[in-house]
Amino acid sequence: MNPHHLHPFFTEVRGPEGHSLQIQASVLLLKLNNVKTSTVHRVLDVNHKAIENMDDALSRLRKKYVEERQKPVCS
């Protein structure tokens, strides 16, 4: 069991498409600082599709967080 097992953002994929938790965390930190995908690709040597998938996951998590915070209060 890894720390990122069943995590909503980090993945546990093996093989050439998988990246270590450290690399995934590095991508997350760079994307949170608005670093371009092309720059992240060059700096970390991560496939641009993997970075785009992480971007999509981050957008979904942000949307879910906002929707949960803005639930209407029934009175």
N, C-alpha and C positions, 0 to 999 in steps of 0.2 A: 504494500500500500504506500503510495507516494503522497507527498503533501498536496499535489495538484490533482489527485484522483477525484473525479466528479466536480471539479471546480468550474464555475460558470464562465471563466475567461481563459485560464491556462489549460492546455491540453496535454494528454499523455499518449502521444502517437510515436510509434517506433518506426525505424527505417529512415529513408532519405527525406521524407516529408515532416518528420518529427524534429523538434528542437528541445534542447534542455530547458529546464525551468529557469536557469540563469539567463539564457538567451531571450526567452520569452519575457522575463521581467525587464531585461534591458530594452527590448522593443517597446514594452508598455511605457517605461519611463521616457523614452525618446518621443513617443507619440503623444504623451501627455504634455510634453513641452513643445508641441507643434513642429517637430522636425519632419521634413519631407520624407515620403516613402523612399524616394531614390537615394537620399542620404543615408537612411537607416540601412538600406540594402548594401550600399558600399561600405559602410562602417562595420556592420556586423556580419556581412556575407550571408544574409538571409534572403531566400527567394521572395520576390515582390508579391507573389500570390499569398504567401503565408502572412506577410505584413498586412495586406489588404484584408485577409480573413480576420486577423486580430483587430484591425480597425473596425470592421463590421461588428465583431463581438463587443467591442468597447461601446459602440453606438447603441447596440441593443441593451446593454447593461445600464447605460445612462438613461435611456428611454424608460426602462422598467423602474429605475429608481425614482424618476420624476413622476411617473404615473402613480406609484405607490404613495408618494408624498402628497400628491394632489387629489387623492380620493375624496369624493364629497362626503361630508359628515351628515349622516341622516339624523334628523331631530324629530 
